[in-house]
């Protein structure tokens, strides 16, 4: 069995959450096994200043911070390999995905999530709107502050590839049906 964990943020409040995926065989798509809020985020205010497109060094620092957050969340034990594993988004089924903070997609909202062009994070799509022209606009969480038209399609995502069985905690609630 294979396990992967992806990190997301709520667009409404900027809070971090993790989605754990599993699959039995490489011929299958990864399916959601757990959606878990970050335990405590009182110190998560370091991105308050406005910032430009991050450098490669800033991106690596962000990945290391995300790795520490994932490990402290209880989803993954210490010693998990690097957070910057690349995955083809086509290998994942997001059926049942939702934001545990604002509930985005529990009512069939679209899009599920966006990768912000500024902070490069996966952010729930709760702050999207459709303009009269048909263009879809997105506003990232307040501390990032990026707004703009949604363009392109996510083809790959970064996360943690876990090599151990049973590393995800059992879900606390049943996921809503797809």
C-alpha positions as CSV (number, residue, x, y, z in Angstrom):
1,X,0.0,0.0,0.0
2,X,1.2,3.5,-0.9
3,X,0.6,6.6,1.2
4,X,0.9,10.3,0.3
5,X,0.1,13.5,2.2
6,X,-0.7,16.9,0.6
7,X,-0.7,20.2,2.5
8,X,-3.5,22.8,1.9
9,X,-4.7,26.1,3.3
10,X,-8.2,27.6,3.8
11,X,-8.7,30.7,1.7
12,X,-11.1,32.1,4.3
13,X,-8.8,32.0,7.4
14,X,-5.3,30.9,6.2
15,X,-5.3,27.8,8.4
16,X,-3.3,24.7,7.3
17,X,-4.8,21.3,6.8
18,X,-3.5,18.0,5.5
19,X,-5.1,15.4,3.2
20,X,-3.8,11.8,3.4
21,X,-4.2,9.5,0.4
22,X,-3.7,5.8,-0.1
23,X,-3.8,3.3,-2.9
24,X,-3.2,-0.5,-3.0
25,X,-1.7,-0.7,-6.4
26,X,0.1,1.6,-8.9
27,X,-2.7,0.9,-11.4
28,X,-5.2,2.7,-9.1
29,X,-5.5,6.4,-8.3
30,X,-4.8,7.6,-4.8
31,X,-8.0,8.0,-2.7
32,X,-8.6,10.2,0.3
33,X,-8.0,8.4,3.6
34,X,-8.0,11.3,6.0
35,X,-8.5,15.1,6.1
36,X,-6.9,16.6,9.2
37,X,-6.7,20.2,10.6
38,X,-3.4,21.4,11.9
39,X,-3.5,21.1,15.7
40,X,-2.4,24.6,16.7
41,X,-1.6,27.5,14.5
42,X,-1.2,30.4,16.9
43,X,2.4,31.0,15.6
44,X,1.5,30.8,11.9
45,X,1.8,34.5,11.1
46,X,5.3,34.7,9.5
47,X,3.9,35.5,6.0
48,X,2.3,38.8,7.0
49,X,4.7,40.9,5.0
50,X,4.0,41.3,1.3
51,X,6.3,39.2,-0.8
52,X,7.1,38.7,-4.4
53,X,7.6,35.4,-6.3
54,X,9.6,33.2,-4.0
55,X,13.2,32.2,-4.9
56,X,14.2,28.6,-5.0
57,X,15.8,29.0,-1.6
58,X,12.6,30.4,-0.2
59,X,10.6,27.6,-1.7
60,X,12.9,25.0,-0.1
61,X,12.6,26.8,3.3
62,X,8.8,26.7,2.9
63,X,8.9,22.9,2.1
64,X,11.0,22.2,5.2
65,X,8.5,24.3,7.3
66,X,5.7,22.3,5.8
67,X,7.5,19.1,6.6
68,X,7.8,20.1,10.2
69,X,4.1,21.1,10.3
70,X,3.0,17.7,8.9
71,X,5.2,15.8,11.4
72,X,3.9,17.8,14.3
73,X,0.3,17.3,13.2
74,X,0.4,13.6,14.0
75,X,-0.3,12.5,10.5
76,X,3.2,11.4,9.9
77,X,5.9,10.2,12.3
78,X,9.4,11.8,12.5
79,X,11.9,10.7,9.9
80,X,9.6,10.9,6.8
81,X,11.4,11.7,3.6
82,X,11.5,15.1,2.0
83,X,8.2,17.1,1.4
84,X,9.2,18.0,-2.1
85,X,8.2,14.8,-3.8
86,X,6.5,15.5,-7.1
87,X,3.3,13.8,-8.0
88,X,1.2,13.8,-11.2
89,X,-2.2,15.2,-10.2
90,X,-3.9,12.6,-12.5
91,X,-2.8,9.9,-10.0
92,X,-5.2,11.3,-7.4
93,X,-8.9,11.2,-6.9
94,X,-10.2,14.2,-5.0
95,X,-13.7,12.7,-4.6
96,X,-14.7,13.7,-1.0
97,X,-12.2,16.5,-0.7
98,X,-13.3,19.5,1.3
99,X,-11.8,22.2,3.4
100,X,-12.3,21.3,7.1
101,X,-12.3,24.9,8.2
102,X,-14.9,26.6,5.9
103,X,-16.5,23.5,4.4
104,X,-15.7,24.4,0.8
105,X,-16.9,21.8,-1.7
106,X,-19.3,20.1,0.8
107,X,-22.1,21.7,-1.2
108,X,-20.7,20.9,-4.6
109,X,-18.6,24.2,-4.9
110,X,-16.1,24.4,-7.7
111,X,-13.1,24.6,-8.0
112,X,-11.9,22.4,-5.1
113,X,-8.6,24.2,-4.7
114,X,-6.1,26.5,-6.5
115,X,-2.3,26.7,-6.5
116,X,-1.7,30.3,-5.8
117,X,0.7,32.0,-8.2
118,X,2.4,34.0,-5.4
119,X,2.7,31.8,-2.3
120,X,2.7,28.5,-4.4
121,X,0.4,26.9,-1.8
122,X,-2.7,24.7,-2.5
123,X,-5.6,26.9,-1.2
124,X,-9.3,25.9,-1.0
125,X,-11.4,27.6,-3.7
126,X,-13.8,29.3,-1.3
127,X,-12.8,32.8,-2.4
128,X,-13.5,32.5,-6.1
129,X,-16.0,34.4,-8.1
130,X,-17.3,34.5,-11.7
131,X,-17.1,37.8,-13.5
132,X,-19.7,38.8,-16.1
133,X,-17.1,38.2,-18.8
134,X,-17.0,34.5,-17.7
135,X,-13.5,34.8,-16.2
136,X,-13.1,33.2,-12.8
137,X,-11.3,35.2,-10.2
138,X,-9.4,33.9,-7.1
139,X,-8.3,35.6,-3.8
140,X,-5.8,33.8,-1.8
141,X,-5.8,33.8,2.0
142,X,-5.3,37.3,3.5
143,X,-1.7,37.0,4.6
144,X,-0.7,36.1,1.0
145,X,-3.1,38.7,-0.5
146,X,-2.8,37.5,-4.2
147,X,-5.8,38.1,-6.3
148,X,-6.2,37.3,-10.0
149,X,-7.8,35.4,-12.8
150,X,-7.6,31.6,-12.6
151,X,-5.5,30.4,-15.5
152,X,-4.1,27.0,-16.5
153,X,-4.5,23.6,-15.0
154,X,-2.5,22.0,-12.1
155,X,-0.5,19.1,-13.6
156,X,1.8,18.2,-10.7
157,X,1.8,18.7,-7.0
158,X,4.3,18.5,-4.2
159,X,3.8,16.5,-1.1
160,X,5.2,13.7,1.0
161,X,5.6,10.2,-0.2
162,X,5.4,7.9,2.8
163,X,6.9,4.4,2.5
164,X,5.4,2.9,5.7
165,X,2.0,1.2,6.0
166,X,-0.6,2.5,8.5
167,X,1.0,5.9,9.0
168,X,-2.3,7.8,8.6
169,X,-4.5,8.0,11.7
170,X,-8.0,6.5,11.3
171,X,-10.5,9.2,10.2
172,X,-12.3,10.8,13.0
173,X,-15.5,11.1,10.9
174,X,-16.7,9.4,7.8
175,X,-16.0,11.4,4.7
176,X,-19.1,12.6,2.9
177,X,-20.1,10.6,-0.1
178,X,-18.7,11.8,-3.5
